[in-house]
Amino acid sequence: MMHLESPLTERWWWLAGSLGIALIVGVVRWVLDEPAAEDAATLESFIPPGLYHALRLLYAVGIPAVALLWRGALTTRGLGLQPFHWFESSAAVTVNWADWVRDLGWVFALGMGTYIILKSAHAITRGYAPATSARHRDGAVALREAIYHQVHWAFYREPFVLLWGIQWGAWGGLLPVILEAAINPERWADLRDPCRSSNLLMRAGLAVFSVILYIQTQNLWLMILADVLLGWGIGQYPRAVTESATTR
């Protein structure tokens, strides 16, 4: 367990380490993906896509898991890890179903609003995408990206929630998310491509959605569920499409 006299210090070290890893990987991928030649190497040419995404999940889930379970540097409440009381056998344990029903109501209301906004944004920007491109709906991809981003954002948000409280801390948790995107050369490359920028816009919208939903529910499980449903419902441009659009 971390030292009680510095309850926030270790959190910031974990956060800084995560940002450092993200920067290194982003720079390496940007250098490898730079189309300097027709036979230019890509990260996927060294790491199979399945292994690459497994490493992404290990990064996003593994770091906060180690910080929480091994070091005790995070709190389940700050992360939004609501307990599943109904799996416990003790008769004294009761589930506050009213809270879950209320939280599901927020998921539905905020999710519908976010869906309408993001679909409208996609309709506006669709004319800038290549004529041969189309968004794809893939449940496995939606689940993978929801777990990756929601857990990663929860990890970045937790120290700010402890420091500033739920409302301001939730918004403060976007600061390292924005910083991580700003120092990643690949995110700047996304902005130059209509398909990849559309995917980035959708993910930015889901980041804002997750902040509002966290403020109302503090329930990471429902946030992941909502992200899966929105990610599948809206769809995204596959990376193969975005790469071909970029090299036109």
N, C-alpha and C positions, 0 to 999 in steps of 0.2 A: 504494500500500500504506500501511497505517496505521503510525504511529510505534511502534517496538518497545518504547520505554520505557513505554508505556501500553497494553498489549495488551487490557485490558478496557474502557477508557474509551469508545472509539467504539461498542462493542457496546451499551452502556447508552444512548447517544444515539439509536441506531437503534431500540432497544426503546421508549424514551420517545416518540419520534416516532410510532411505530406506535400506541401507546396514545392519543396525542393525536388522531390521525386517527379512531380508533375512537370516541372520546368525541364528537367533533364530529359525525360521521355519525349516531351513535346519538341524540344530542339532536335533530338536524334531523329524523330519521325519526319520533321520538316526537312532536315538535310537529306535524308534518304529519299523522300518523296519528291524532291525538287526535280522537275523534268529537264535536267541538263543534257540528257542524251536519250535516245530512243530505248536503250537497254538499261536505263537508270534503275538502280536497286530501289526496292521499297521495303518497308518494315515487314510486310506480309511475305516477302521473298525469303526472309530469314526466320520468321515465326509464323507457323500456320495460323489461320484466322481463329480456329477453335482454341488453341493455346493462348493466343493473344487476348481474347476476350476472357479466358479463365484468369489470366494474369491481371487484367483490369479489375475483375471482381475481387481477386485476392487483395489488390491494392485498396479498393474502396471499402471492403468489408473487413479485411484482415487487420488493417491498422487500428480502426476504432475498437475491434473486438479484443485485440491485444491490450490496448490502452484501458479498456473497461474491465476485462476479466483478469488480466495478469497484474497490471499496475494499479487498478482502481482509480485511474486518473479522470474518469468520466462518470456521469450519473445516468441511470436508466431513465429517470424523470426528465432530465435535460435533453436526452436523445429522443424522448417520446416513445419509449418501449413500454407500452401498457402491458401489464401482466395478463395472462390467459387464466383467470381464476377457475374457469369451468373445467379445466383439465386437472385441478387439484381434488384429491379425494376427501379432504377434511370437510366434515359437515358444517363446521363453523364458518367456512369460506362462502361468502355470498357474492354474486355478480351483480353489479349495478347496471342492469340492462337499460335503464333510462338514459344513462350516460352514453352507452353505445348507440342507442337509437338516435339520440340527439346528434352524436358525431356523424352517424351515417346520413342524417339529414343535411348536415353541413357539407359532407362530401358530395351529395347529390346536387345541392343548390350551387355551390361554388364550382363543382365540376361542369355542370351544364353551362354556367356563365363563361367559364374558361373555354369550353369546347366551341361555343358560338363565336367568341372573340378570335380564337386561333383559326377556326375554319374561315372566318371572314377575312382574316389577314392572309391566309393561303389563297383565297379566291382573288384578292387584290394583286398578289405578287405572282400568281400562276403564269401570267403572260410573259414574265421575264425568264421562265424556265425553258429549256430546250423542248421543241415540239414532241420529241420521241420519249421524253421522260414522264414518269408517272409515279405517284406515291404508292408504296406497297404497305400492306397490312400484314404483319407477322406477329403472332402472339408470343412466340419465344423471344423475339427481339424486343418486343415491348416489355416483357417481364424482366429480361436481362438489363435493359437500360433503366427501368424503374428502380430495380434493386441497387444498381450502381450509383445512380444519381441521388436517390432519396437518402440512402445510407451515408453517402459522401457528404451531402449537404447537412444532414443531421449532425455529423461529426464536426463540421465547421461551425455549426450554429451553437452547439452546446456550451462552449466557454462564454460566448456572448450572452446567452440566456442566464447563466450563473452570475455574470457580471452586471447586466443591465435589466434583468427581468424578462418575462416571456415576450411582451409586446415589442419593446425596443431591441431586445436581444435577438429576436427572430429576424428582424430586418438587418441588424448588425451582422448576422451570420452570412449575409450576402456579400459582405466586404471581401473576405478571402475567396469567395467564388468568383467575383469580378476580377480580383487580382490574379487568380489562377488563369482565367481566360485571357487577361491582358498580357501576361508574360509568356503565353503559349503562342509561338509563331503560327501554328496550325490554325488557330482560331482567326488570325488575321487573314490567312489564306481562304478560310471559309467565307469571309465577307466579300471576296472577289468572285465568288461563284454563286449563281442564283440558286441552284439546288441545295448546296451546302449551307448557304446563308439562310435558306428557308428552314432547314433542319435546326440551325442554330437559333433562329427566331422562335421556333416551337419550344425548344428546350429552355430558352430564357423565359417564355411565358409560363412554363411549368414550374420554373424556379420561383417566380412571384406567387403562383398559385399555391405552392407548397408552404411558403411563408404564411400566407393568410390562413391556410388550413391548419398549420401548426398552432397559430395563435388561438384558433377556435377549439381545437381538439387535443393538441399535444399527443397525438396518436400516430406513431410512425407506420404501424401496420396498415391503417386506413389510407395513409398518404401513399404508400407503395401501391395499394390496390387502385386508388384513384389514378395514379400515374400510369399503371398498366392499361386501364380502360381508356384513358385519354390518348396514350401513345398508340394503342391499337386503332382507336376510332379515327384519329387524325392521319395516322400513317406517316411514313417518311421516305425520302428518296434514298435508295440503296447507294452504298459508297461507289459501286461500279459505275452507276449513272453519273454521279458527281465527278468522278475522275475523268470520264470521257467528255463531260461538258467542259471541264477545266482545260483540257488539252486541245480543244477545238481551235 
